[in-house]
Amino acid sequence: MNKFRFTLMALAIMAFTLMISSSAQAQATRTWVSGVGDDANPCSRTAPCKTFAGAISKTADCGEIDALDPGGFGAVTITKSITIDGTGTLAGILASGTTGVIINAPSDKVITLRGLSINGACTGIRGINVLQAARLNVEDCVIFRFTQEGILVNKSGDFALHVRNSVIRDNTGDGVSVATSSGLVRANLNNVSLIGDGNGLHAKSNSRVVARNCEISNNTANGVFADALTAGQNAVVRVWTSNISFNAGNGVASGNVGNAGAAAVEIGQNQINNNTGQGVIILTGGAVNTFSNNSILGNGTDGCPVGCTNSAPGS
């Protein structure tokens, strides 16, 4: 009898081990989605899944999900290091009434979103909402028609955001909004269009933002806005060779009445033109450094106001 029980126990252990092994092997390094796929599939190239949410559970950490053909692949929550790539086809996320991409991964994870069209359909909440991770790369994407932010980073701890060759437009909230309650958010925007949003670029508490070769225009509030809510926190933005025009508020705003934190904006070689308010405004807790090579014309009030600090190149 004891021998029989021992044999049953050994068989049970073996079956459990095989099950765990099978589950691990089911997560592929590269998976695929298709407009005519099925989430019951293994997400291989010949048997693709239907949605990003269906594919992500079958994709290993540090793996990649690729789109085979045009399709709407649905909203997704990301909890691991992963690349989602829609390059070469129409890879859409239609996020009506919800958030397109939620990132809630461990603090050492890196996420890349490439070649995606993220559409809020006028009722979506946010395009991308970062709750936790180490770094997010957004490349060659379009994020539009959300009721709040296009990209929101509002978390605790250090974080890095890189946005390149992307369009963030027609969102009711800020195009890009970054803040952290502790640590530091470092954001780099290169060749990014922030058009028709609330504030185009909004740098908040404990943030450092560099924007270069950007189009920041036709927003309903400010083009570039730096402010920090709490004393001891600060927001710093450096904008170079960019067009900041036709915003309904100010072109560049540094500081905010009622906020106790410090804000600073550095501007060089920009066109800051035709904004309804001031081209550049300094509010409570704000400062502006200018390299004296910006065009600040055609605004409600032109020029850099009293309080701007002139800086020489290389200083």
Number of C-alpha atoms within 10 A of each C-alpha: 6 7 8 9 10 11 12 12 12 12 12 12 12 11 12 12 12 12 12 11 11 11 11 12 12 15 19 21 15 20 26 29 31 24 19 14 20 17 18 12 16 20 29 15 15 11 18 25 29 24 25 25 16 21 29 27 15 26 24 20 18 14 18 21 25 22 29 23 18 16 20 20 24 19 23 20 17 21 18 23 22 22 23 22 22 24 17 11 14 17 28 23 24 20 26 19 15 18 27 27 21 20 20 16 19 14 16 12 19 19 23 17 19 22 22 24 21 29 25 27 16 17 16 23 24 32 32 24 22 21 16 23 25 18 21 22 16 21 21 19 24 22 26 27 27 32 24 22 31 35 25 22 25 19 20 17 17 20 25 19 20 17 23 19 18 22 23 26 26 26 33 22 25 33 33 25 23 27 27 19 17 13 16 22 28 19 23 18 22 19 17 24 23 30 28 27 32 29 32 35 27 24 30 31 28 28 29 22 24 17 22 20 17 23 22 29 28 26 32 23 22 33 35 29 28 32 32 28 20 16 12 11 21 26 29 26 26 19 22 19 16 23 22 30 28 26 32 21 22 31 35 28 27 28 28 20 11 12 16 18 22 26 32 24 28 21 24 20 17 21 21 30 24 24 30 20 21 28 32 25 24 23 17 16 21 25 21 26 18 19 18 18 14 19 17 22 17 17 21 15 18 19 18 22 14 9 13 19 15 14 14 11 10 5 5
